Amino acid sequence: MPNLRFATFSSMLALATALAVPALVLAQDNSSQNDAPTVFSHSVARSQKPPMMMTVIGFTNASVGMQMPGFPCLGGSAGCSDPTPGTIALPAPLAVAMDGSKVSYTFEFEDVSYTGPCSMSFLLMDGTTKLDSGSYTFPTGCQPNTVYFASFNRTLKPDKKMGVATLKGSLKGGKHTDVIRQNFCFMYLDGFAAVAARVGLLSPEVSGV
C-alpha cells in the first residue's frame, strides 16, 4: 500500500511555506553536535500492576522541532513555561526542516516494569546514507512507572538539496528493546524558494531564480 504521507514530495511543499520560513527565526541555539541531550523523567501513578504486560519498556513518541531556549521541559517543574504537572512542553513538531537549521530530536519512552541499566540512541538516515547519530546512557538506569524524555540538539546537515529523512530511535533496557521511526522532509532554502516560485508561491525576483 503506498505511503500517502511521503509518496509525493510535492504535497509537502505547501506546508513548508507555513512551517519552514517562520521556523528559521527560532534557530538561535548554536549547540555542538557532540553535546549531551537534555534528559528528564516523570513518575506515573498506577492503581495496580497489570497482570500481564506486552510492553515492559518502550517508546511513545519521537519528534523533530526547532531548538528553543528552555525547551523541552517538564510541565510544573521550575523554569518551565507550562505549569501543569505531567505534561511536556516541546517545540512544535516539524514536517519540513531547512538545511543548516538548529533542530531538536526529542524522544519519549515509558518504563512500565523494568529496573536496571538502559540506554537509547538515534540515527538520521536519508535512504541508506547516515546523516547524523547520537546516543545516551542513563547514569542511574531506568525505573518502573516512569516516563523519560531525551532531546538531542543538532544542526541539520543533509547530503542533498531536498529529500525525506528518517529519524530512528533505538531503546535498550536489559534484554528489552524498542525502535521508533519518524519521517520528515528537508531542503535547502534556495531549493525551497525555487520550487515555491515554480508553483506561484513566490515571485522569481524574490526567489532569485
N, C-alpha and C positions, 0 to 999 in steps of 0.2 A: 504494500500500500504506500503511495507516495507521501512524503513528508510535506504537508501543506504549508507548514510554517517557514521552511527554509528551502523548498524545492525551487522557488522562483525568487532570485535575489532582488529583482527589481521591486517586488512588493514591499521590501523593507526601506526603500529609498525615501518614500513619502514620510515615513516615521522618522527618518534621520533628520529631516528639516526641523521637526519639533523637539527632538531629543539631543542631537549631537551638537548643534551650534550653541545653544544656551549652556550646555554642559561644559564647554571649553572654558567658560568664565570661572567655573568652580575648581578648575585644575590648579590648585595652589600649593599642594604638598610636593616637596622635592625629595622624598624618601629614597634611600638607596634600595637597589634590587635585593640586597642581602639583609635588610632589616628584619628583625623578628616580627611575627604577626602580633596584632592586638588580640588578646585572648581573655575571655571572661566566661563565667558559668552562673547558672541559676538553679536552685533546688526546686524540684517538682513534688508537691504534696500528693500522696496517694492514700486512699482509704484502706486499701488492701492489696496484697501482692497477687497478680493474676495467676491462676492455677497452671496455665501453660502459656509460654511466650514464644512467638515466632521470631521476634526481634529482641536480641539481647543488648546490642548497641548498634545504632545506625543513623545515617544522615537523614535530615528532614528538609534541608534547603541549601541551595547554592545560588549566589547572585554576583553580578558584575556591576559596579557603580563607580562614580567619580569619587576621588579622595576628597573628604571634607574634614576639617579640623574638629575633633571631638566626636566623630562618628566612625564606626558604630559604637553604641553604648547600651548598657542595660538599663531599662526604664526603672526609675525610682532610686538609682544609685547617685552618689554625689557627682555633680557636674554634668549629668545627663539632662538634655532638654526635655525628655519625656518623663513626667513624674509618676507614671503608672507602673508599679512593680509587676514583673512577669512579662514585660514587653521588651522588644529590641528596637532601637532607633538606628536605622542604617540609611545610607544614601540610596536614592531611588534606583532600582534595578534598570539597567540599560539593555535595549535590543541592538543598539548600534554604538560603537565607540571609534573614535578617531585615532589614527597613528600618532604616537607621542603623548597621548593622554595619560594623566596620572590616575590610575584606577585602583579600586579595592576589590579583591576577590574574597567574598565573605561566605563562610561555611557554617552551618549549624548542624549539630547532631545530638541525639539523646542517648544517654546511658540508662537502660531500663533495669538491668540486674547484674551488670558486670563490675567486678572490683579488680583492679590491677593496672599494670603498665598499658599505656595507649599512646598512639601517635597518629598523625594524619599528614598527607602530602597532596600536592596538586600538580597537574600537568596542563599546559595550554598548548593545544595542537591545532595545526592547520593541515588537515588530512594526515599525512604521515610525518609532517615536519614539526619538530618541537620548537615552540616559540618561547616558552618560559616554564619554570618549575620551582617548587619550594616545598619545604617540609617543616614539621614542628613536632617535638616530643613533649607531652605534658609532664612537667617535672615531678608532680605528685601522683601521677596516674589518673585514672577515672573512677568515679564512684556512682553507685546506683541512684536512680531518681534525680538525675542531674542533667540539665541541658547545657551544652557547651557551644561557644562561638569562637571562631578563629578568622581574623581578617588580615589578608596579606596586601600591603600597599606596594604597587608595582608601576612601572612605566610600560605602556603597551608598545611593543616593537614588532609589528607584523613583518612577514617576509615578502609581501607583495602589496599592490595598491588597494585591493579590496578582496574580500572573501568571507567565509564563515569559519569562525574558530570554535573549538570545543574545549570548555573548561571541565576537567575531570578531577574530582576529589576522591581520594582513597583513604579509608579509615581502617585502623588495625587496633584491636583490643584483645590481647592474648591470641587465641585461635580464631577469634571472630573478626570478620572483615566486612566492609561495605564499600560501595562505589556510587558516586553520583555524577551526572553529566549535565552541563548547561551550555547551550549554543548561543552565540551572538555574532552579529556582523561587524566587520571592521573595514575601514577605508582611510586613505589619505584625504586630507582636507581638500587638496586640489582636485582629487578624483571625485569627491562628493560634489564640488562646485561644478565640475564639468558635466556630470550626469544630471544635476539639477537644472543646468542651463538647457540641456537637450530636451528635458520634459517640461520646460517652461516655468520652472520654479524660480530661476534666477536669470537675469539678462546676461548675454555674453560679456558685456562690459564689466559686470560685477564679478563674474566667474573668471575672467581673463582668458577665455577660450574662444 
